[in-house]
Amino acid sequence: MPIYQCVTRPEFLTDDKRAEIAKEITRIHCETTGAPAAFVNVLFLDAPEGRLFTAGQPSSHSVIGGDIRHGRDVETRQELLRALSEMWTAITGQPEAELILGLREVPSENAMEAGLLFPPPGQEEAWFNANRERLTELGLN
């Protein structure tokens, strides 16, 4: 369920950099929250010149918005933000001053993947066990 959307100028990231960032976002999310990698989705969106503004002026900032399941404590959310910021600047070379990050919390009962409602944080193992047959059919287990 976590969905991370990365918005940048079209020419800013190569396909290799996108793949590296997606792997790192997945790693960071899983290590920080304990969620399985199969839950993590990363989407890259291009913002051509004149489509992204800061303070009403055209901007070369990048934006990462993450939808995560509600229920993580503030320390976990802030750890995610710090790790994502450090990862982005290390891979892209873009200064932290040009990166905007935000997390939105979505109640698990408002999220679905593969036709299955998501479990609350910490209930993944029971959810996988209860849905093992369906997940295996879908190749997700």
N, C-alpha and C positions, 0 to 999 in steps of 0.2 A: 503494500500500500504506500509506503513512503514514495512520494513523487517529487523529485528534485528537478526544477526547471532552471536551466542556465541560459541567460540571455546575453549575447555579445554581438559585436559588429561581425558581419558575415566573413570577413577576411581574417579575423583575429585568431581562430583556432583551425588547425589542420584536423583531418580525420583521425590521425594518430593521437593528437593531443586530446580530442574528444573521448577517444577510447580510454586513454590513460586517466582522464578526469573521472569518467564513469566508473572505472575500477576503483579508484581512490574514494569516491563518494560512497560506493557500496561498502568498501572496507571500513571507512570511518563510521558509517551508520551502524553497521553490524557490531563493530568493536565497542562502540559507545552505548548502544541500546540493548545488545544481545539479540536483536531481531535476526531472522535468517536472511541470507543473501537473496533468496527467491522473492522476497517481499519488496526489494529495492528497485525502483525505476528512475532512470535519468533521461531527461529530455533536453535537447539543445535547440534553442530558438534564435534565429538571426534577427537583429535589429539594425537594418540599413541606416546609413547616415540620414539624420532628420527624423528618426523614429524614436529615439531615446533622448530625454531631456532631464537635466538636473537644474533646479532653481530657474526653470523656464527657459534655459539655454540648451542648445544641442550638446550632447555629452558623449564621451567615449567610455563611460563607466560600464562595468559588467554587473549583472544582477543574478543572484542565486536565490530562488524562493523554494522552500521545502515544505511540502505538506506531510506532516507526521501524525501518528496516532496520538490522541490526547492521553495524558496520564504520566508523561515523563516529568521528573522533578526539574526544578530550575537549574540545578547544577549540571544535569545531563544535557539539557537544551543549550546551555552556555558552552559546555564542552564541545558539542556538535558545531556550534557557530565558530568557535576558535579554531578547531581542527580544519573545518572547511575553508576558512580564510587563509590559514597557513598553507594548506595544500594548493589552493588556487594560485597564490602568489609564487609558490615554489615551482609549479608546473608552467605557468604562463609568463611569469616575470612582471605581471601587472602589479603596480603598487596597491597596498591595502586601501589607500585613500581613494582608489577608483573602483572599489568593489562594494556592492551593497548586498547584504545577506539578511534573510528573514525566514522565520519558521512560523507556519500556521498549524495549529493543532486541530485535527479532525477526530471527532468521537468515532471509535472503532465501529459502532453500529451504523455509522454513516458512510462506511467504506466497504467496497466489494471488489473481489478479483476472482475471475474464473467462476462467477456465479455463486461465490461463497462470501458471506459476511465475515469481516475480519474480527479476530479476537482482541480483547483488551491487551495492552502491554503486559508481558509476563505469563500470558496464557497460550503462547504459541505451541508448546509441546502438546498440550491437551487438544488444541485445535487441529494440529497435524494428525494426531491419533484418531480423532473423531472423523476426520475427512480423508483419511489415507487412501481409501478406495477411489474416491473421485479425483484426488490429486494425482494418483498413479495413472488413471485414465487420461488425464490431461498432460502427463509427462512432467509434472511439477514436483514430484516427490522422489 
